[in-house]
Amino acid sequence: MRLDLSKIKEECRRRGVTLSELLERAGVSRNAFYSLARRDFLMPRSLRSVAAELHLTPSAILVDEEALLAGMRELQQRVDGIIARNPDCDRDNARHTLLLLREEPVERLRRALRRARA
């Protein structure tokens, strides 16, 4: 992943702050920032090495936080809908059940068997 200097400058313009003000607020020196801007990759070498060993791109093994948040919002909306239709239902049980239903049945069974053996 590479730092897109033009996007950062455009966002600064849109928010009405200078790049210097942004860097000061963020606690980042100009030297450090421009050093990052010149790099081909901002990811740690170890992350790139792990991804290469798996024959994947580094982004394939990173969490997409926006997608994660969207999934959490969707889950919350589904739980809210279930509770609205069934007010006596426990919110935590509904959430937990929906999370379990996202998993493959074989994986749920394997986990249950491991717990039973322990």
C-alpha positions as CSV (number, residue, x, y, z in Angstrom):
1,M,0.0,0.0,0.0
2,R,1.2,3.4,-0.9
3,L,0.4,6.8,0.6
4,D,-1.5,9.0,-1.9
5,L,-0.2,12.5,-1.3
6,S,-2.7,14.1,-3.7
7,K,-5.7,12.6,-1.8
8,I,-4.3,13.9,1.5
9,K,-3.8,17.4,0.1
10,E,-7.2,17.4,-1.5
11,E,-8.8,16.3,1.8
12,C,-6.9,19.1,3.6
13,R,-8.3,21.7,1.1
14,R,-11.8,20.3,1.6
15,R,-11.5,20.7,5.4
16,G,-9.9,24.1,5.2
17,V,-6.6,23.1,6.8
18,T,-3.0,23.3,5.5
19,L,-0.9,20.2,5.3
20,S,1.4,21.7,8.0
21,E,-1.6,22.1,10.3
22,L,-2.7,18.6,9.7
23,L,0.7,17.2,10.5
24,E,1.0,19.3,13.6
25,R,-2.4,18.1,14.9
26,A,-1.5,14.5,14.1
27,G,1.9,14.8,15.8
28,V,3.8,13.8,12.7
29,S,6.9,15.7,11.6
30,R,7.2,16.9,8.0
31,N,10.4,14.9,7.5
32,A,8.6,11.7,8.6
33,F,5.6,12.4,6.5
34,Y,7.5,13.1,3.3
35,S,9.7,10.0,4.0
36,L,6.5,8.0,4.1
37,A,5.2,9.7,0.9
38,R,8.3,8.6,-1.0
39,R,8.1,5.0,0.0
40,D,6.7,2.3,-2.4
41,F,5.2,0.4,0.5
42,L,4.1,1.5,3.9
43,M,3.5,-2.0,5.2
44,P,6.1,-3.6,7.4
45,R,8.4,-5.9,5.6
46,S,7.3,-8.8,7.9
47,L,3.7,-8.4,6.8
48,R,4.8,-8.4,3.1
49,S,6.9,-11.5,3.8
50,V,4.1,-13.5,5.4
51,A,1.7,-12.6,2.5
52,A,4.4,-13.6,0.0
53,E,4.8,-17.0,1.7
54,L,1.0,-17.5,1.4
55,H,1.1,-16.3,-2.2
56,L,-1.4,-13.5,-1.3
57,T,-1.3,-9.8,-1.5
58,P,-0.7,-8.0,1.8
59,S,-4.2,-6.5,1.6
60,A,-5.7,-10.0,1.5
61,I,-4.6,-10.7,5.0
62,L,-5.6,-7.3,6.5
63,V,-9.0,-6.5,8.0
64,D,-11.2,-4.1,6.0
65,E,-12.5,-2.1,8.9
66,E,-15.3,-0.4,6.8
67,A,-16.6,-3.8,5.8
68,L,-16.4,-5.0,9.4
69,L,-18.3,-2.0,10.7
70,A,-20.9,-2.4,7.9
71,G,-21.3,-6.1,8.9
72,M,-21.8,-5.1,12.6
73,R,-24.4,-2.5,11.6
74,E,-26.3,-5.1,9.5
75,L,-26.2,-7.6,12.4
76,Q,-27.5,-5.0,14.8
77,Q,-30.4,-4.1,12.4
78,R,-31.3,-7.8,12.1
79,V,-31.3,-8.2,15.9
80,D,-33.4,-5.0,16.3
81,G,-35.9,-6.5,13.8
82,I,-36.1,-9.8,15.6
83,I,-36.6,-8.0,19.0
84,A,-39.3,-5.8,17.5
85,R,-41.2,-8.8,16.3
86,N,-40.5,-10.9,19.5
87,P,-40.2,-8.5,22.5
88,D,-39.7,-11.4,24.9
89,C,-36.6,-12.6,23.0
90,D,-33.2,-12.1,24.6
91,R,-31.1,-9.6,22.5
92,D,-27.8,-11.4,23.3
93,N,-29.2,-14.8,22.3
94,A,-30.6,-13.4,19.1
95,R,-27.2,-11.8,18.2
96,H,-25.3,-15.0,19.1
97,T,-27.6,-17.2,17.1
98,L,-27.2,-14.9,14.0
99,L,-23.5,-15.1,14.4
100,L,-23.5,-18.8,14.6
101,L,-25.7,-19.1,11.5
102,R,-22.9,-17.3,9.6
103,E,-20.6,-20.2,10.2
104,E,-20.6,-23.5,8.3
105,P,-22.6,-26.2,10.1
106,V,-19.6,-28.5,10.1
107,E,-17.5,-25.9,11.9
108,R,-20.2,-25.4,14.5
109,L,-20.4,-29.1,15.0
110,R,-16.6,-29.5,15.3
111,R,-16.5,-26.7,18.0
112,A,-19.3,-28.3,19.9
113,L,-17.6,-31.7,19.8
114,R,-14.3,-30.1,21.1
115,R,-16.2,-28.5,23.9
116,A,-17.9,-31.8,24.8
117,R,-14.6,-33.7,24.9
118,A,-13.1,-31.1,27.2
